[in-house]
């Protein structure tokens, strides 16, 4: 077999060698970087954390570390290597993908669309193709964020205008656009996330209401009625002024991507910026928080 034929039949995965105590930190970073799934392989000396990050996994990881490495404990220190996996093995997870229900929303893997009962008028179907991004909509942080957003958008007037920070596959934006006739703008560091978001907006017929761009918090411009930030706790804290500043007066902010150990720090940080805590949603140990901006001007930290 020629080299080119072999490459077509292989997925290039990213592997990070890490001590046991830092597995959670590295795994969380990979989720934020655009991973659809993270595999941990335990060894005697160092464990291997493995994932798929699109066509340029090493470049994508280096770009993430360059931006956030100083905020994540020892993120720059761990050895990184590439691993070739046969595509037919890498795609076996698709066989086990399921339809995810979040209140009145049905998040449907696009290759499972024939399994959904479209006669059930109580559910709004959203088709999702994740590519190499995060995600399918079944991760606890995504479900918790969507739950809180659905609850709070019911109290807002016409045409919500949404900012989706760390948009992944665009699943949150697409679902909320279809549910509330909203408009949305997504930003994500991962090129695969932008590709997936554009595809999913088209797949669900909302491409006219959705825009997105590759990048970090520096991409934020203007204010929005609702801001979603399903990213890591260090980024939520370090970037709080940029994130909070994107929420218009009386608008809503939904934060997720962390466990209860970071809840107090995050709530305190945003309350100092003029936000009022509303409530939280917890799924499998992961939290999402909803807050409302009650101050016209962000307070100095």
Phi, psi and omega in degrees: 000138180287162179299319182294320178295322180294320180295323180298327183269007183238147167260134176264114182258156177261132177238136177237126178271125190212148174291154186307318186291345182252007182300316183296320180296312181293319179298316179299321179296321179292321176301313181293333182282348177121015182288142173271327178210148179235126180252133177247124180247110184280130174238172183293318184265299178231144176274160178248125174254121190235140177203172176253128181232039176084201187281341180229067186298321181293317178296320180294319179294316181297321179295320179293313181298322179300324183275323188239000185302325182289340181268344183250125186305112174065020183299328181282347193273339192275136179298141181236140177213167179255149182225127180269126180234137178301136184300322181295331176284317183297331185266006181296334179301333182296330179297331186258001178296144183233162173287132182252127179257127175231103187051244184265010182253134173248112179268113192244119171306130189299334178277358177247016187298333180284351181271353183270143179271096184286355176278350179279098185287351180280349183242136176264114183280133176235119180273136184228130169242111187281342189053230178259018187263175176256093034174197182279345184097357183266352179291142183306322181293323179293314180297319181292318179297315180297321179301310181294321179296317178298321180293318187275333179291342177292342182264002184253155182287211188289150168046072172301146178243115194249140167249125183247099183272122187075054192290343179059236180277000183082011187300319181292311181300312183298316180297316183286327175299313182290324183287321189240013182054041184271174166242154184211151173231127181250145172229145179201147179289333188271129177298324179295328178294317179296317178300315181293319181298315179298315180298316183289327175297318178293319181301327183257007174072027181239021184299334179287344182253004187229133172232158178204161178209152179275132179152184181253208185295340178295345180279347185293132178215131179083187179236160187223155176288328181220132177238127177251130178223090179261077185223190185279151182304315180301325179286321177300323181281310183295325183259021187299322181294318178294316181293310180296325181292345179277352182265126179288164178304132183071005177280174186245147180233132180238119184243135179204171180114020186211169178256178186296342180295338180255358185301310184299316180298318183289315179300314180300317181300314184280334174295325177293341180265008176096021179255148176250126179292133178257294180197181180221164176224131183239131176225120177053038177088351179264141184248152165229140181242144172244135180223160177234138179279115183253350179256139180292325182238139177294133178283150178290141178281000000 
